[in-house]
Amino acid sequence: MSRPGSDPSGAMRASTRALHKALVAASFPMFFAALVDRAGCPLILPPHILELAELIEREPRLVLLAPRSHGKTTLVLVYILWWFWRHGHDKSGRPLATPAGPFQAVLFSATHDQALVLMAIFRDLLLANEDLFGDVAAASGDARRRGARFSQTAIRLPSGA
């Protein structure tokens, strides 16, 4: 029973969002499923990608062997993105009050041109998912003073990731 003037659906939406953030923080496959592409469409997650996402989350060492165009690169980019997001949030998915310090990830590529393509894909995913990451391209002056960067070859979020 709700009080007159209260908004039970607002409280329900807030608790649903909190639950979703906690699931996204705890589960790489859930994070992957929450992402959208540049057009705002959910990423396609075929069964083999979900299986690989569970493996990459669970196994400390993993070699991915799969034919070309089976999503290995996207999987690794999204995994790095998940760690970027988790670096700025607690275990329940709430943003940290203060930055957790620096977090670095290095992704090697065969050529400089390929590395630029991978960074472009990473940036596109970051920008398309403003609900999770906020407006990272328009980092405030305060965020830039804390080391936030957004360029063709490097990304530093205000959280230190």
C-alpha positions in Angstrom: 0.0 0.0 0.0 1.4 3.4 -0.9 0.9 6.7 0.8 -1.1 9.5 -1.0 1.3 11.5 -3.1 4.0 8.8 -3.1 5.4 7.4 -6.3 5.8 3.6 -5.9 6.7 3.1 -9.5 9.6 5.6 -9.0 10.9 3.6 -6.1 10.5 0.4 -8.1 12.5 1.9 -11.0 15.3 3.0 -8.6 15.6 -0.4 -7.0 15.5 -2.1 -10.4 18.3 0.2 -11.6 20.3 -0.6 -8.4 19.8 -4.3 -8.9 20.9 -4.0 -12.6 24.0 -2.1 -11.6 24.9 -4.7 -9.0 24.5 -7.5 -11.6 26.5 -5.6 -14.2 29.3 -5.1 -11.6 29.3 -8.8 -10.6 28.9 -10.5 -14.0 30.9 -9.9 -17.2 28.1 -11.6 -19.3 25.6 -9.2 -17.7 27.8 -6.2 -18.5 28.2 -7.4 -22.1 24.4 -7.8 -22.4 23.8 -4.3 -21.1 25.9 -2.6 -23.8 24.6 -1.0 -27.0 26.4 -0.1 -30.2 26.8 3.4 -31.8 23.3 3.2 -33.2 21.9 2.4 -29.7 21.1 -1.2 -30.6 21.9 -4.0 -28.1 25.1 -5.9 -28.9 24.4 -9.3 -30.5 25.4 -12.1 -28.1 25.4 -15.5 -29.8 25.7 -18.5 -27.5 29.4 -19.0 -28.2 30.2 -15.4 -27.1 28.2 -15.9 -23.8 30.2 -19.1 -23.2 33.5 -17.3 -23.9 32.4 -14.3 -21.7 31.8 -16.8 -18.8 35.2 -18.4 -19.4 37.1 -15.1 -19.6 35.5 -14.0 -16.3 36.2 -17.2 -14.5 39.6 -18.3 -15.8 42.7 -16.5 -14.7 44.6 -17.6 -17.8 42.8 -18.2 -21.0 43.7 -18.7 -24.7 40.9 -17.9 -27.1 41.1 -19.9 -30.3 38.3 -19.3 -32.8 38.0 -18.6 -36.5 38.0 -15.0 -37.8 34.9 -13.0 -37.4 33.8 -14.9 -34.3 33.9 -11.9 -31.9 37.2 -12.4 -30.1 38.3 -8.8 -30.6 35.0 -7.4 -29.5 35.0 -9.8 -26.5 38.4 -8.6 -25.3 37.5 -4.9 -25.9 34.3 -5.3 -23.9 36.2 -7.2 -21.1 38.6 -4.2 -20.8 35.6 -1.9 -20.8 34.0 -3.9 -18.0 37.2 -3.5 -15.9 37.2 0.3 -16.7 33.6 0.5 -15.5 34.3 -1.6 -12.4 37.3 0.5 -11.5 35.0 3.4 -10.8 32.3 1.5 -8.9 31.9 -0.6 -5.8 30.8 -4.2 -5.7 27.2 -3.2 -5.7 27.7 -1.0 -8.8 27.5 2.4 -7.1 30.0 5.0 -8.2 33.0 5.4 -5.9 33.0 8.7 -4.0 36.7 9.2 -4.8 38.8 7.8 -7.6 40.4 4.4 -6.8 43.7 5.4 -8.3 45.1 4.6 -11.8 44.1 1.5 -13.8 45.9 0.6 -16.9 45.2 -1.9 -19.7 47.3 -2.5 -22.7 46.0 -4.1 -25.8 48.7 -5.2 -28.3 48.0 -5.2 -32.0 49.9 -6.3 -35.1 50.1 -2.8 -36.7 49.6 0.8 -35.7 46.7 1.1 -38.1 45.0 -1.9 -36.5 45.6 -0.4 -33.0 43.9 2.8 -34.1 40.9 0.8 -35.4 40.7 -1.1 -32.1 40.8 2.2 -30.1 38.1 3.6 -32.3 35.9 0.6 -31.5 36.6 1.0 -27.8 35.8 4.7 -27.9 32.6 4.1 -29.8 31.5 1.6 -27.2 32.4 4.0 -24.4 30.5 6.9 -26.0 27.5 4.7 -26.9 27.0 3.6 -23.3 26.6 6.9 -21.6 24.1 5.3 -19.2 27.0 3.4 -17.7 30.0 5.7 -18.2 28.5 9.2 -18.3 29.6 11.8 -20.8 33.2 10.8 -21.0 34.0 12.9 -24.2 33.1 16.1 -22.4 35.3 15.6 -19.4 35.1 18.7 -17.1 38.1 20.8 -16.2 38.1 19.1 -12.8 38.2 15.7 -14.4 41.0 16.8 -16.7 43.0 17.9 -13.7 42.6 14.4 -12.2 44.1 13.0 -15.4 41.0 12.4 -17.6 42.0 12.1 -21.3 40.2 11.2 -24.5 42.2 11.0 -27.6 42.9 8.8 -30.7 45.4 6.6 -28.8 44.6 6.9 -25.1 41.6 7.1 -22.8 41.7 8.1 -19.1 38.4 8.3 -17.3 37.9 10.6 -14.2 37.8 7.4 -12.1 41.5 6.7 -13.0 40.7 3.9 -15.4 
